[in-house]
Amino acid sequence: MKRIIAFTVMAVAALSLLSCEKYEDGKPSKDVRTEFKDMYPDARDVEWEAERGLWQVSFETGTPPAVKEHEAWYDANGNWIRTETDIIASELPQSVKDALAASEYASATLLPDEIEYVTTPAGDYYSLELMFNGVKIRLNVTEGGEVSMPR
């Protein structure tokens, strides 16, 4: 009986450690954490870090084999700034591929490990890293076909 109780206590402790949030640079305010939890209630493996006056939170969603890795950014008041989701090249919409092919960067090589879907309050876009004339560049492409360099 003691073994069963000890095993149960260890299992509960291990599970609680898996669901804990990790904080690199202190703990974000309750407003920040509440906004995050409201937006991503199913987030797992959550890690917080302060960077350039914002809170960056890295986390995962989904279940294997469809696990997605994300980074979301919030200001100190809990206002959501953006979320970046890692995607694979096959997930790029055809409109994004067509826009890239019609741009001055048509000859560039897409770096498949450097593709993100970025959502912001102002709109969404795909952030792509390319090798163009021997130089790595980053482009933002909307589903509507707008191609631009990040600011």
N, C-alpha and C positions, 0 to 999 in steps of 0.2 A: 504494500500500500504506500509506503514511504517513497518507493521508486516512482510510482505513478504520479504522486504529488510533485516530487522533484522534477520529473520529466515535464509535467504540465507547466510548472513555474518557469522552467528553462525555455520551453516553446513559446510561452506568452512573452517572455523577455526578449527573445530573438525576434519575434514578429514586431514587437513595439519598436525595436531598434531599426528595423527595415523601413518603417513608415515615418521615422523621425525626420524632421527637417534639419539640415546642416547650415550653420552660419559661419561664414569666413570672417566677416568684419562687423561683428555685433549683430543685433537683431533689428529688422525693419519695424517700423511702427505698426500698430494694430490696423490702421487704415490700409497700409500697403498689403499686409498679410490677408486682410479680409477681402480686398479687391481681387487679389490673386486667387483665393479660394473660391470666390464667387465665379470667376471666369474659368477656372480650371479645377473643378471639384474632384476630378479623377486623376489628378497629377500624382506621380510617384517619383521617388528618388530626387526629392527637392533639395536644391542647394542655393543658398543666398550669398550674394557678394555685393559690396558697395563699390561702385565704379563711376568716376567722373560726376559725382553728385547724384547719381541715380542708383536704384536697387536693381540688380540683375539677378534673375532667378532661373536656374537651369533645372529642367525636369523632363520626365517622360510621360507619355500617354499611350494608350492602346495595349494590346496583348500580343505576345509572340504569335506569329512572325511579323505582325504589323505594328511593332513598337515605333513610335516617333519621338525624336529628341527635339526639344524646344528651348529657347531662351526668351524670356519676357523681361521687359524693362518698365519700371515704375518710378515716378518722382517721389519725393519724401512725403507728399500728401496722399499718396495712393492713386494718383492719376496714371492710367496706363499709357505708355508711350508707344510701344510696339512689341510684336512677338515674331521671332524668327524660328521657322521650322525647317529642319534638314529634310531634303527630299532627294530622290534619285532622278536621273535624266529621263527615264521612261514616264515619270509623273508630270513632266512639263507639258502644258497644253499645246496643241498644234499651233494655235495663234501666236504663242511665244516663240516657237521654233521658226515659224514663217517670218515673224518680225525680225528675228536675228538674221535669218538668211537674206532678207531684203535690205539689211543695213550695211554700212561700210565695214562691219566686222564679220561679214559672211565667211571669210576665209579663216577666221579664228577657230581654235580648237577649244571646245567646252571642257573644262576640268570637272569630271563627274563627281568628285568628292567635295565640291565647293558650290553647291546649289542650295539656295534657301528660298522658302516662300515667306514673305514678310507681310504681316498685317499691321496696319496703323489706323488711327482714327481718320486720317485723311484719305486712305485708300490702300489697296494691296498691290504687290508687285513681286516679281521673281528677281532675286539677286544672284547673278551668275559670275563666276570667275572664269576667264578665258585666257588662253595663250595667244597673243596677237603680235606678229612680227618679233617673236622672241621675248616678249614682255608680258608679264601677268597684268591683266586689267580686270576691273569689276564693272559690270553693267547692270542696270535695273531695267527690267522689261515688264510692262503691264500686259494683262490678257488682251487689252485693247490694241496692243501693238506699239506702244510708245517705248522707245529705247533711249536711255539716258545714262550718263555717268553719275555715280553717287556724288553728293556734295561734300 
